[in-house]
Amino acid sequence: MNRLALYFISGAVGIVLAGCASLFGNEIHISETGKAGPDASKVKYLASVRIAGYVDGRNVGNSRKIGIHEEPVFGLSGKDIFLDRDVTDVVADILSKRLDDKGIQVLGKDDANALFELSGVVKELRYDVKTRDYVQIRLDTTFKEVATGKVIWAGEVEEKADRFAGVSGNTKGDIAAYLKQEIDVVTGKTAEAVNSVLMATRPELFNLTPGTKVIPGVKVLVTPGVVLSPVPEVPAPAMPIVNDKLQDTSANGMLIVNTTPDRAKVYVDGIYFGMSPLRAEADPGVHKLEVRIKGYKTASEKVSVRKGESTELEITLER
């Protein structure tokens, strides 16, 4: 059966079963939580976060609309595609699950016991069915400390994907599953970034020593660099000293960049890492580092990062 034939069958049945929203209509349903991810933690740490919620910044006029279908979709009537609830609720619920997978305690959005608060803007969430299925998602997230209100991380994650629906066409279930998969990618990267910055700035909540990880696909807007509220000191495990250097046993190396003047933008291999002074974990190897600030010449140099070692640079920018 070709896709055009399926369309007319879909339209005919839709008239008969107009009241069966679960089968026909222009809304699709995405599970609130879904299955745990492959790296889901069985341990719950002391870190706790409340999700204050996301704002719909898409300017589409309807908080449930996600796109259109120009090709037939079995079970969908009309041209527009809607979720059965607001896109902001879908994103927040799936992100809650991804944070829970990391072992972070996710509390109610008004819970005063939460140590941290997460909020943001859904800049893009679109699913169009044309000759191919096209998905575009862009999520801005801000993560701050509840006690002080200080932002400790803010970032943007974007995902673009497309697929061929197949010779038998699409169904509402196909669209829901594919969209859920792509939202999982975006929220998974966001949760990984939040988890990483927490481990770097509040290691006592995880029984870890300070460090952070580079998350592919995450453009960091605010990096750890603010002074957080005092916490009880926890003795860090001893690390070996070799050739008068403190050796880190992690798989990556630590890159430390100080500039004059400070608050300069630091790029590693063309990716924006944050503003100086910067301390970030990087893959071992040779990287191209650029430092930029308005009114000064861009400084560029190659830097070698070694596994388990800290590489520190002092850069003075010229006008």
C-alpha positions in Angstrom: 0.0 0.0 0.0 1.5 3.3 -1.0 1.4 6.5 1.2 -1.3 8.2 -0.8 -3.7 5.3 -0.5 -3.0 5.2 3.3 -4.0 8.8 3.5 -7.4 8.3 2.1 -8.1 5.3 4.3 -6.9 7.4 7.3 -9.3 10.3 6.4 -12.3 8.0 5.9 -11.8 6.2 9.2 -11.2 9.5 11.0 -14.7 10.6 10.1 -16.2 7.5 11.6 -14.1 7.5 14.7 -13.9 11.3 15.3 -14.4 10.8 19.0 -11.5 8.3 19.4 -8.7 10.8 20.3 -6.3 7.9 21.0 -6.4 6.8 17.4 -7.3 9.8 15.3 -7.0 13.6 15.6 -4.1 16.0 15.3 -2.4 15.4 18.7 0.4 13.0 19.5 1.3 11.8 23.0 4.9 11.4 24.3 5.5 9.5 27.5 6.3 11.7 30.5 9.3 9.6 31.7 10.1 6.6 29.6 12.7 4.0 30.3 15.9 4.7 32.2 18.9 5.5 30.1 21.7 3.0 29.6 23.9 4.9 32.1 21.2 5.4 34.7 22.6 5.5 38.3 21.2 3.3 41.0 22.6 5.6 43.6 20.9 8.9 44.7 23.4 11.6 45.7 23.0 14.5 48.0 22.6 16.9 45.1 19.0 18.0 44.7 17.3 20.2 42.1 13.9 21.6 41.4 12.8 22.3 37.9 11.1 25.7 38.0 9.9 25.2 34.4 10.6 26.3 30.8 9.1 29.1 28.9 7.9 28.6 25.3 10.0 31.0 23.2 9.0 29.7 19.8 6.4 32.4 18.9 4.1 29.9 17.2 0.9 31.1 18.8 0.0 27.7 20.4 2.1 26.1 23.1 1.2 22.6 21.9 1.8 23.0 18.1 5.0 21.4 16.9 4.8 21.4 13.1 2.9 20.4 10.0 2.5 17.3 7.8 2.5 17.6 4.0 2.7 13.9 3.6 0.0 11.5 4.9 0.3 10.3 8.5 -2.0 7.5 9.6 -4.1 8.7 12.6 -3.5 12.5 12.0 -6.2 14.7 10.7 -5.8 18.3 9.5 -2.4 19.8 8.5 -1.0 20.9 11.8 0.7 18.6 14.3 0.1 19.2 18.1 1.3 17.5 21.3 -1.5 16.6 23.7 0.1 19.0 26.3 2.4 22.0 26.3 5.9 21.5 24.8 7.4 23.0 28.0 5.8 20.3 30.1 7.1 17.6 27.9 10.6 18.9 28.0 10.6 19.4 31.8 9.2 15.9 32.4 11.8 14.2 30.2 14.6 16.3 31.6 13.5 15.3 35.1 14.0 11.6 34.1 17.4 12.3 32.6 18.6 14.0 35.8 17.2 11.2 37.9 19.2 8.8 35.7 22.3 10.7 36.9 21.5 10.1 40.5 20.4 13.7 41.2 17.3 14.1 43.4 14.6 15.8 41.5 12.1 17.6 43.8 8.9 19.6 43.2 9.3 22.9 41.4 8.5 24.8 44.6 10.3 22.6 47.1 12.3 24.8 49.5 14.7 21.9 50.3 16.2 21.9 46.8 19.8 23.0 46.7 19.6 24.0 43.0 17.1 25.3 40.6 16.8 24.7 36.8 14.8 26.8 34.3 15.0 27.8 30.7 13.5 28.5 27.4 12.4 26.2 24.6 13.7 28.2 21.7 12.8 25.6 19.1 10.9 22.3 19.0 9.6 21.4 15.6 8.6 18.3 13.7 7.6 18.6 10.0 6.6 15.7 7.9 7.6 16.4 4.3 9.5 14.3 1.8 11.4 13.4 5.0 10.7 13.8 8.6 12.5 16.9 10.0 13.1 17.6 13.7 14.7 20.7 15.2 15.1 21.3 18.9 16.9 24.1 20.7 16.9 24.3 24.5 18.4 27.1 26.6 18.9 26.2 30.2 20.0 28.1 33.4 21.2 26.3 36.5 21.5 28.2 39.7 22.1 27.8 43.4 18.8 28.3 45.4 20.4 29.8 48.5 22.3 32.6 46.7 20.5 32.8 43.4 23.9 32.7 41.6 24.0 31.1 38.1 26.6 28.4 38.1 25.9 27.1 34.6 23.9 28.2 31.5 24.0 26.5 28.2 22.3 25.9 24.9 21.8 22.5 23.3 20.6 22.1 19.7 19.6 19.0 17.8 18.7 18.7 14.1 17.8 15.4 12.6 15.8 14.0 9.7 14.8 10.5 8.5 13.0 8.8 5.7 9.7 7.5 7.0 9.7 4.3 4.8 7.5 3.1 2.0 4.6 2.3 4.3 4.4 5.9 5.5 4.1 7.4 9.0 1.8 6.8 11.9 1.2 8.9 15.0 3.1 6.3 17.0 6.1 6.6 14.7 6.2 10.4 15.1 5.9 10.2 18.9 8.7 7.7 19.2 11.1 9.6 16.9 10.4 13.0 18.5 10.9 11.4 22.0 14.2 10.0 20.8 15.4 13.4 19.7 14.2 15.2 22.9 16.1 12.5 24.8 19.2 13.5 23.0 18.8 17.2 24.0 17.7 16.7 27.6 20.4 14.0 28.0 23.2 16.4 27.0 21.7 19.0 29.3 21.5 16.6 32.2 25.1 15.5 31.5 26.3 19.1 31.5 24.5 19.9 34.8 25.8 16.7 36.4 29.4 17.6 35.2 29.3 21.1 36.6 27.9 19.9 39.9 30.7 17.4 40.2 33.2 20.2 39.5 31.8 22.8 41.9 30.2 20.7 44.6 32.2 17.4 44.7 31.3 16.8 48.3 27.7 16.0 47.1 29.2 13.1 45.1 32.2 12.2 47.2 34.4 13.3 44.2 37.4 15.5 43.7 36.9 18.6 41.5 36.8 18.2 37.8 34.6 18.8 34.8 33.9 17.1 31.5 33.5 18.4 28.0 30.1 17.5 26.6 29.9 17.3 22.8 27.1 19.4 21.4 26.8 21.7 24.4 27.7 25.4 23.9 28.6 26.7 27.4 27.5 30.2 28.2 28.5 30.3 31.8 31.2 28.2 33.3 32.1 27.4 36.9 33.8 30.5 38.2 31.5 32.0 40.8 32.0 31.5 44.5 29.3 29.4 45.9 28.0 29.3 49.5 30.4 27.7 52.0 30.1 23.9 52.4 31.6 21.6 55.0 35.1 20.6 54.0 35.5 17.0 52.9 39.1 15.5 52.8 40.0 14.7 49.2 41.8 11.5 48.5 45.5 11.8 48.1 46.9 11.8 44.5 50.4 10.8 43.6 53.1 13.3 42.9 55.5 12.7 40.0 58.3 15.1 39.0 56.9 17.7 41.4 53.5 17.7 39.6 50.2 16.6 41.1 49.0 13.7 39.0 45.3 13.4 38.2 44.2 9.8 37.5 41.3 10.8 35.2 41.3 9.9 31.5 41.5 13.6 30.4 43.7 16.5 31.3 42.9 19.8 33.0 43.2 23.0 31.0 43.6 26.2 33.0 43.5 29.6 31.2 44.2 33.0 32.8 44.2 36.2 30.8 45.0 39.8 31.1 42.5 41.4 31.0 40.2 38.7 32.3 36.6 37.9 31.2 37.9 37.0 27.8 36.1 34.4 25.7 38.1 31.1 25.4 37.7 28.8 22.4 39.2 25.4 22.1 39.3 23.9 18.6 36.7 26.4 17.6 34.3 25.5 20.4 33.4 28.2 23.0 34.4 26.9 26.4 33.6 29.9 28.6 35.2 33.1 29.9 38.6 33.5 31.6 39.7 32.6 34.2 38.8 29.2 32.9 39.3 25.7 34.3 38.0 22.9 32.2 38.7 19.2 31.4 40.0 18.5 27.9 40.9 15.4 25.9 44.6 14.6 25.8 46.3 15.9 22.6 47.2 19.1 20.8 44.4 21.7 20.7 44.1 25.1 19.0 43.2 27.7 21.7 41.9 31.2 20.9 41.2 34.0 23.3 39.0 37.0 22.3 37.8 40.1 23.9 36.3 43.3 22.4 38.9 46.0 21.8 41.9 43.5 21.8 43.6 41.4 19.2 42.7 37.7 19.2 45.4 35.6 20.8 45.9 32.2 19.2 48.2 29.3 20.0 48.5 25.6 20.2 48.5 23.8 23.5 49.3 20.3 24.5 47.1 18.6 27.1 48.4 15.5 28.8 46.3 12.8 30.4 46.0 13.3 34.1 48.0 16.5 34.2 47.1 20.2 34.4 48.2 22.5 31.6 48.1 26.2 32.6 48.4 29.2 30.3 48.9 32.9 31.1 47.9 35.0 28.1 48.2 38.8 27.8 46.1 40.3 25.1 47.3 43.2 23.0 45.2 46.1 21.7 
